[in-house]
Amino acid sequence: MKKVVKFGGSSLASAEQFKKVGTIIQADENRRYVVPSAPGKRFSSDVKVTDMLYACYDAAEKGRDVSDQLEEIHSRYREIINGLNLNFSLDKDFEIIRENFQKKAGVDYAASRGEFLNGKIMASYLGFEFIDAAEVVRFNDDGTFNDKVTNDLLSERLKDRHTAVIPGFYGAKADGTVVTFSRGGSDITGSLVALAVHADLYENWTDVSGFLIADPRIVKNPKSIETITYKELRELSYMGAGVLHEDAIFPVRKAGIPINIRNTNSPEDKGTLIVESTCRQSKYTITGIAGTDGFAAITIEKGMMNSEIGFCRKVLQIFEDNGVSIEHMPSGIDTMTIFVNKSTFEEKEQKILSDIQRTVQPDHIELESDLALVAVVGRGMKSMRGTAGRIFSALAHAHINVKMIDQGSSELNIIVGVKHDDFKNAIRALYEIFVLTQI
């Protein structure tokens, strides 16, 4: 069995955290390929090493002396090395970094050094081989990611390597110019390595024990999600839940490799398992609740709208022509409502309204702003009667008026629109009825 393990910045912020990571890796001989992030914050007011590197390079670009800033960054790593009692030095690496900063090697190069240096420490600490991601993660000349060449390079390099450390977040063009991923960098690298070695499992270690059913900033101590499908994850992510970026999921999803989100500080917790499909029943009817606010609704009324061929198409074309994306579109016989992002709509508001008036000549147009959308997501809803009824009951009990309801054809999610002021209470009410009371 082969496992790829990725550790986030908080998991590698200090020597103490490194030791926890080492214990986790050594506890399972199948954890053979390690993808580390740069050191994160050691405490709330601390600064991430990546942010220190950004600031240092910015000063170098302006021609300032960055000796003190580089020394401060070096001391962060020296503290980790000394805390691990390693006979290891990054002195030569920092000399090279200093030279490259003076040569204006690029902001991506500067940012990538956090993972690069942490990867070298991790390899020394574990006794694994270090493989520079710049040699095996390829970007095209225009800066776009080249997945095919990357998979070929990684597969070839790792096929005879029993263990290895590959730093996350960056790669390089064919000429060696370092390029970083724009979003979810180290998570993406972990997925790419898992794909290349045909891993049985990709473990993503962070500072939380998997995904939670609801936002802990809204619901106090929400339960965790044991198993979630990629489709459910995508629905929750779309509605604003803080989950893995889609780019980090795609490589392993394509290969059918499950992801396990684990907690470095509580390794005994099972975390959340992300899979393509499963026959495991969720403990609750729902898998998760997520929501986001900042929406506006445009309701268009016109008598005999249903008999006017092309009416909806004409309205949607107006939004498209004005570059405004539509989130949802509930409709009736003589009405249709368009839910859009409020900030985007406001920029083109009067132009869109006049275009609608001229193109379809409605009887009435009504605008409503400061709306929020809340999604109840779960594969178990399909086989459970009365889910929508329970949603309405919970919201009514909390004195919340529902402005819109939309159920996907897959019966995987139900989305309700509420006023901004009711947003948090709606999530709490839904959590209570589906998780706490389970009636």
N, C-alpha and C positions, 0 to 999 in steps of 0.2 A: 504493500500500500504506500502511496506517495501523497504527502500533504505539503502544500505551499502555505507559509505563514507570513502574514504582513502585520507589522506593528506600527501603530501611529505615534505621533510626536510625544504625546503625554506618557506613552509606555516606555519611552527612551529618553526622558528628560534628564535623568540623573543616574549615577552609578547604582543607587538603590533600585531604581526601576529596571535597569539593565539586568541586575541579578534576578529579578522576578521573571524577566523574559528568558534568561538563560535556564532557569529552573523549569519553565514551561516547555521549552524546546527539548531539553534533556529528558523530560518525563515521558516523551513519546518518540521513539526512534524513527517513526514515519514522518516526523516534521523535519524534512530534509532541505527545503529551499526557503530561505528567509529574505523578506523584502522589508528593509527598515526605512522609516521616515527620518527627518532631521529632528534634533532635540526640541521638544516643545517647552511649555512653561513648567517650571518647577513649583511655582506658587502663583496665586492669582495676579499679582502685580508684576510678575516676571515678563521677560520679552522672549519670544521664540527666536531661535537661532536664524531661521530663514529671514525674519524681519531685520535682524542685526546685519545680515549679509546684504540685504537690499539697501539699507542705510549706508553701509560701508562703501558699497560700489557707487552709490549716488555721489558720495563725497569724492571718491577717486575720479569719477567722470568730470567733476568740477575742478580737478587739479589739486585737491587738498591732500595733506599728509594723512594717511589712514593707519599709521602704525599703531596708535593707541586703540583704534576700533578693532583692528585685526588681532591685537593682543588680547582684547577682551573676549573675542570669539574663541581664540585659541585656549584661553583659560577655562572656558566652559567645557571644552573637550578634554583638557588636561585634568580637570576635576573628575570627569568620568573615568579616564584611564587610571588615575591614581586610586580612585575608589574601588576599581576592579583589580588592583595590584598587577597590572599588566606591564611587561617589559616591552613597551611599544611607544613609538614617538610619531607625531605628525609634523615635526619641525620642517622636513623637506617639502611636505605638501603645502604648508603655509607659505614657504618661500616661493613656490610655484604660483600659488594663488596671488601673492603680492605682485609678482611679475605680470601675471595675466590681467590683473586689475589695472596696472599701469599701462598695459597695451590696449585697454578698453575691449576686453574679450566679450563683453555683452552682459546684459542684466540676467539673461537665462543661465549663463555660465555661473554667475555669482550666486544666484538662488539655488542652483543645483549642488553647490559644494556642501550644503548642510547634510544632504542625504549621502553624498559621496564619502565624506569624512566619517559619518556615523556608521556607514557600511563597512569601512575599513576597521573601525574599532570592533564592530560586531563579529567580523570574520576572525579577527585575532582572538577575541574572547571565546568564541565557540570552537576554534580550530577548523573552520570551514574555509573553502576557497573563496576569494573575493573576485567578483566579475564586475567590471565597470559597465554600468548601463549604457554608456555612450558607445560601447562596442557592439551591443546586441539589440538596442532599441533604436529603430531607424525612422528618421523624418525625411520627407522629400525636400527638395531645394526651396520650395515655396513655404516651407514650415508646416505643411500638413503631415499627419501621421501615416506611415506606410505599414499597414498591418501584415501584409504578406511577407515582405522582406524581414520584418521583425520576427515573425514566427519562424522563418527559415533560419535566421541567425541564432535565435534563442534555442531552437530545437537542436541544431548542430552543436552548439557550445555546451549544452547541458546533457547531451545524450550519454556521455561517459562519466558525468560528474555525479557522484553519489550524494554530495552535499554542496551547497553554494550559498553565498550571500550576494544578492543583486539589489543595489539601492534603488528606491522608487523615485517617481516624480520627473525623471528626465531621460533623454536619449540624445541622439546626435544625427546630423546630416552625414552624407557620405564623406564629406571633406573634414569631418570632425567637429564642426560647429555645434555646440551644445544647444539643445532646444528643450524646453520644459512643457509638460502638459498643462493646459490652461485650467482644467478643473479635475478634482479627484485624482491627482497625479499618482501618488503611491498606491492607491487602490487599483488604478488602471494597470500599473506595472505588475502588481500581484496577480491580477487576472491573466495578463499576458504570459507570465511565467507558468501559471497553472495550466494554461492551454498548451504551451510548448512542451511540458513534461508529461502531459496526459495525467494530471493529478486526479486523485480520487476525491479530494476535498481541498477547498481553499478556505483557510481560517483567517479571518480579518480581526485582529486583536486591537481593542480600543479601550476607552475608559468607562464604557457602559456595558451592561449584560444583555446585549441584543437590542432589538427594537421594542418600543413600548406601544401599548394599545392606543394611548392618547398622549398629547403633549404634556409633559410634567410641569410646564409653566402654567398650565390651565387646570389640569386634574392632579390632585395630590396623590403621590405614590401610585401611579397607574401600573397595572399588571404588564408583564412582558409578553411578547409574542413568541411562542415556541417554534412554530413552523409557518412559513409564509411562501406563497408561490410568487414567481416573477411577475405575473399579471397583477396580483394583489399589490405587490410592492410598487409597481408602476402607477397604479391608481392612487395610492397613498402619496407617492412622491409628487405626482401631478398636482395634488391638492395641498402641497406645501409641507408634507412631513419631512423631517430631516433624515434622509436615508442615503444610501450609496448613489453616486451619480450614475446615470444610465451608461456612460462610456466605460465605467468600471465593471458593469454587469455583463455587457454584451459578449465579450470573449468567452467567458465561462458558460454563459447561457447557451451559446451556440454549440459548445462542446458537451453540454449536459452535466457540467461539474457543479455540485452544490456549494454554496457559500455558508460558512458558519461565523456569525458575528459573536465574538467572545470578549470577556472583560479581563484585562491583564491583572487587575487588582483583586479579582474574584474568579480565579481560574476554575474553581469547582462548579461555577454556574454553567449550565448547558448553553446559554445564549439563544440566539435565533438562527434557525436553519432556513436558508433560502433555496428553494427547489423549483424545478420546472413544473412538476405536478406531484400530487401526493394523495394517498387514500387516508392519511391521518386526519381524523376529525379534530377541528379546533375545539378547545375547551369551552369556548363561547360561540354563540351564533355568528358573531362578527369576528373579524381578524383585527381590524383597527378603525380608528376614527381620526380623520384629519380635516383641516379646513383652512381657508385663507380669506381675508377680506380685501376691500378695495375694488368692489365691482359696481357697475351701474347697469340699470335695465331700461331698455327702450321698448315700450309697448305700442304697437301699431294696430289701430282698429279700422276696419272698413267693411261695410255691409256686403255680403255675397263674396267675400274674399276667397272662399273655397272654390268658387266656380270660375275665378279669374286665372286662367292658365299662365304660369310663369311668374306669379306674384312674388313668391318666396325667392325665386332665383334673382329677380330684379333687385329686391331688397339686399340680399346677400352680396350681390355684385357691387353695390354702393359701398359696403363696408370693405370689401376687398380692394376696390379702386382707391380707397382712402388709407389703406394700409393698417386697418384695424382688425385684429383677430377676434373671432367669436368664440365664446366659451360654451354657451348653452343656448338652445332655442326652443323653449316650450311653446305650444300653439293651440289655438282653438279654431272653431269654424270661421269666426270673423275677427280673430285677433292673433297676433304673433308677438312674442317677446324675445328680444335679443339681449343676452347677458354679455357684457364686455368689460375689459379692464378699465377702470374709471380714469386713471391717469392718461392712458393712451387715447381714450375716447374724447376726453376734454379738449385735447389739442385740436381735434377736427370736428368738434361738436356741431357748430353752426353749419359747416359745410355739409356734413352728413345729413342733418335734419332738412336742410333746403333741398338736397338731392332726393331724399325720400319723398318730400312733398311734391316735387316736380315730376318724379318718375312714376309713382304709384298712386298719387292723389288720395291719401288716406282721409278718413272722416275725422280721426283724432290721433294725436301722438302724445304719449305720457312718458315723462322721464322720472326715474327714481334712482337716487345715488346712495352711497354709504351702505351698500349691501355686502353680505358675506355668503360664501358657499361652504357647506359642511358635507363631507362624504362619509358614509358608513360603508365599509368595505369588508367583504368576507365570502369565501367560497361556500360557507355553510348556509348562507341566506337562500340559496337556490332551492334547497330541500326543506326549508322551514316556513311554515305558513304564518302569515300575520306579521311579517317583519315591518312592512310599511305602516301597518296599524300601530305597532308598538312605537315606531318613530313619532307618529302624530300624537299618540297618547302621552309620550314623554315630554314633547315640546308643549303640548297644550297644558299639561300639569305644571310646567314651568312658566306658563303665561307668555309663551313665545308664538308669534304669528308666523306661519310659513308663507313665504312669498312665491316660492317655486319648488316643485319636486320633479326630479328626473331620474328614472331608473334605466340603467343600461340594459341592452338586449341580452347580454350574457348573464344577467341577474347577479353580477359580481359586486355591484355597487348601487347605492341610492344616494343621490345628491339633493340636498335641500337648500333653498335660499332664504336667508333671514336678514333682519336689520343688523347693522354693524354693532349696535348696542347690545344685541342679544347673542352675539357670536360665541363668547366664552360660556355663557350659561347654557347655550344649546349643546355644546360639546359635553359639558358636565352632565346635563340631563340625559343625553344619549348614553354616556358611559355608565351612569347609574342604572339605567333600565336594562342594558345589555350585559353588564359585567357585575355590578354589585348586587342587584336583585335577581337577575336572570329569570324574570317572570315570563 
